[in-house]
Amino acid sequence: TTPANQKTATIIPIAGGKGGVGKSLIAANLAIVLARLGHKTIGIDLDLGAANLHSCLGLSGVTPPGLARFLRSTDQAPLESYLARTPHRNLHLLAGDEGNPFLAQLNVAQQRRLVQQIRALPAEYVILDLGAGSSFSTLDFIRIAHKGFLVTTPEINNLKKISEHDLIKKDHEINLELSKIKSYENHLKETY
């Protein structure tokens, strides 16, 4: 639980209906920019079974232990104890588990525990790098935030995927970012 004097983090999910559109790259860049602006930021790789946020944040080699170890633990250690340092000041990572496809669908107890722990993290911003599509886990992680980013490319098939997966709902504010990675990189260069 979050202490009464601790402000809860702003949670920002980065989602998309299809893989390969740049969700992890956008999540990494957003986390790095927030950290450089002096905000205590945590990136969480929730692309269960296909994690790669660690490499986008400059961590080379073996994926640091994180999400898989937390979900398998029986000692009830807080999620915060599984965070890894990154090369970026003010930025920590909860790595996913790229070698464990069995984490791709969390059970209800795992999901509930993880959401509670994410909400209690001591950060100003928590960036969620979500997997592609509309699994229940992915949709539940979108729902824990008031706003987020939906990443796609401006191709009709990608836009249809988003619509088919119900990733855009009238009752849930999600910013639809219709851009290619190159134009996003240009925007970051112009802004910062």
KOLSENU-76241 format. One record per residue (C-alpha): y, z, x; residue number from 1. Coordinates in steps of 0.001 Angstrom, whole numbers, plus 500000, padded with zeros to 6 digits. Example, Ala and Ser with C-alpha at 12.3 -4.5 7.8 and 13.67 -1.06 7.14 Angstrom:
2
   north      up    east  num
  495500  507800  512300    1
  498940  507140  513670    2
REM end
This chain:
192
   north      up    east  num
  500000  500000  500000    1
  503584  499414  501043    2
  505675  502525  501790    3
  508569  503048  499364    4
  511190  502514  502082    5
  509633  499255  503324    6
  510888  496032  501757    7
  508095  493674  500755    8
  507847  490390  502582    9
  508879  487047  501163   10
  505621  485130  500857   11
  505848  481351  501214   12
  502690  479309  500549   13
  502417  475816  502027   14
  500003  473776  499895   15
  498947  470208  499206   16
  496462  468289  497130   17
  494999  466421  500081   18
  494171  467125  503704   19
  495938  465546  506644   20
  499455  465537  505191   21
  500904  468054  507642   22
  500656  471425  505880   23
  499787  473309  509064   24
  502524  471591  511060   25
  505125  472433  508423   26
  503837  476020  508155   27
  504035  476413  511946   28
  507526  474929  512189   29
  508840  477047  509326   30
  507358  480216  510863   31
  508786  479391  514304   32
  512278  478690  512909   33
  512304  481942  510925   34
  511121  483888  513979   35
  513763  482262  516192   36
  516394  483286  513662   37
  515303  486882  514320   38
  513112  487444  511261   39
  509823  489282  511674   40
  507385  486589  510571   41
  503618  486348  510119   42
  501691  483097  509758   43
  498357  483316  507952   44
  495843  480496  508190   45
  494168  480390  504789   46
  492741  476899  505264   47
  489367  478569  504985   48
  486692  476770  506962   49
  489131  474318  508623   50
  491680  476570  510342   51
  494107  475062  512850   52
  497384  476995  512557   53
  496643  478760  515849   54
  496828  475479  517762   55
  500043  474450  515962   56
  501579  477746  517125   57
  500643  477135  520755   58
  497505  479268  521026   59
  495023  477213  522983   60
  491351  477825  523513   61
  489219  479953  521241   62
  490571  480914  517833   63
  491674  484573  517913   64
  489605  486860  515683   65
  491356  487409  512398   66
  490569  486556  508819   67
  486776  486320  509128   68
  486563  489639  510952   69
  488847  491286  508370   70
  486758  489988  505450   71
  483493  491116  507057   72
  484769  494537  508113   73
  483498  497647  506409   74
  485914  500076  508091   75
  488822  499205  505746   76
  491207  498680  508683   77
  494525  497217  507502   78
  495102  493477  507772   79
  497918  494195  510206   80
  495367  495314  512823   81
  493907  491773  512924   82
  497183  490043  513806   83
  497411  488102  517083   84
  500509  487619  519197   85
  501869  484123  519568   86
  504055  482670  522340   87
  506997  483018  519937   88
  509046  486196  519724   89
  508973  487821  516236   90
  505938  485755  515195   91
  502360  486961  514724   92
  499324  485127  513399   93
  496360  485994  511258   94
  494025  483272  512427   95
  491536  481612  510145   96
  487968  480973  511157   97
  487477  477317  511949   98
  483753  477713  512574   99
  482775  479438  509346  100
  482564  477152  506303  101
  481125  480048  504275  102
  484631  481510  503971  103
  485855  478470  502047  104
  485445  480276  498711  105
  486230  483989  498629  106
  484599  486267  496086  107
  486803  488265  493708  108
  486643  491495  495736  109
  487545  489689  498987  110
  490394  487855  497270  111
  491806  491036  495717  112
  491603  492985  498991  113
  493232  490159  500946  114
  496109  489701  498469  115
  496840  493448  498451  116
  496868  493518  502236  117
  499084  490411  502515  118
  501638  492045  500216  119
  501629  495185  502413  120
  502246  493405  505735  121
  505266  494665  507698  122
  507210  491416  507869  123
  510260  489769  506389  124
  508405  486492  505873  125
  504721  485663  505478  126
  503885  481964  505691  127
  500559  481000  504083  128
  498966  477824  505442  129
  496645  476895  502570  130
  493734  474503  502432  131
  493902  471216  500575  132
  493039  470893  496927  133
  492782  473317  494069  134
  490014  475801  494729  135
  490482  479101  492921  136
  491331  480767  496240  137
  494055  478233  497006  138
  495590  478483  493533  139
  495515  482287  493635  140
  497400  482287  496936  141
  500017  479952  495449  142
  500431  482335  492511  143
  501284  485398  494622  144
  504622  483859  495588  145
  507656  482936  493512  146
  508358  479772  495493  147
  506541  477645  498024  148
  506167  474178  499438  149
  503910  471426  498226  150
  503383  468893  500988  151
  502383  465300  500426  152
  503132  461822  501638  153
  504959  459344  499400  154
  501784  457460  498527  155
  500707  457153  494921  156
  497165  458445  495628  157
  498515  461646  497155  158
  500865  462197  494216  159
  497955  461660  491804  160
  495920  464274  493713  161
  498682  466819  493215  162
  498837  466054  489514  163
  495033  466109  489102  164
  494760  469471  490837  165
  497457  471039  488649  166
  499365  472177  491723  167
  502645  471712  489864  168
  503109  473846  486774  169
  506221  474175  484632  170
  505969  477967  484721  171
  505726  478191  488512  172
  508526  477122  490833  173
  507154  475040  493676  174
  509393  472822  495743  175
  507914  469352  495942  176
  508571  467992  499390  177
  507990  464238  499400  178
  508381  463512  503052  179
  506454  462345  506017  180
  506162  464615  509028  181
  508577  462495  511038  182
  511400  462887  508541  183
  510737  466646  508396  184
  510952  466857  512174  185
  514256  464949  512094  186
  515599  467348  509484  187
  514701  470345  511671  188
  516402  468766  514677  189
  519591  468113  512663  190
  519630  471578  511074  191
  518723  473728  514070  192
REM end
